[in-house]
Amino acid sequence: MMLSLLLIFISFIALSLTLKRHYAIIFPRRKMLSNAVYQLIRLAGFSGLLIAAYLCTLSYGVSVGLVYWTGLLTVAAVTQSLLLTYKPRWLLPSLLLSNLMMMFIGIVLQGTHL
């Protein structure tokens, strides 16, 4: 479940970076990306959400897994919206921390069932 939450949080960050105003807030001195890069980031974000839904349904079954996934979507969305509103500079460090935690959980869970 923690792996799915981190994957959803990372996916939401990727999706928020496809909005030009969020990208300008997080990276104020960088040039805007091309439309192809925005589409690639958006595809990665939606793919992460689908993978997280698959992991939840794999772990808990379809009915309960989708309910857990919806709850995790809510937690990640509220967390990210608060970060974007009040502390947008914390978004990138939280992204790096989420990736490190996801790698650690993947190493711990290697060889076990999710």
Secondary structure, DSSP 8 states (H G I E B T S, - for coil): -HHHHHHHHHHHHHHHHTSHHHHHHHSTTS----HHHHHHHHHHHHHHHHHHHHHHHHHH-HHHHHHHHHHHHHHHHHHHHHHHHH-GGGHHHHHHHHHHHHHHHHHHTTTS--
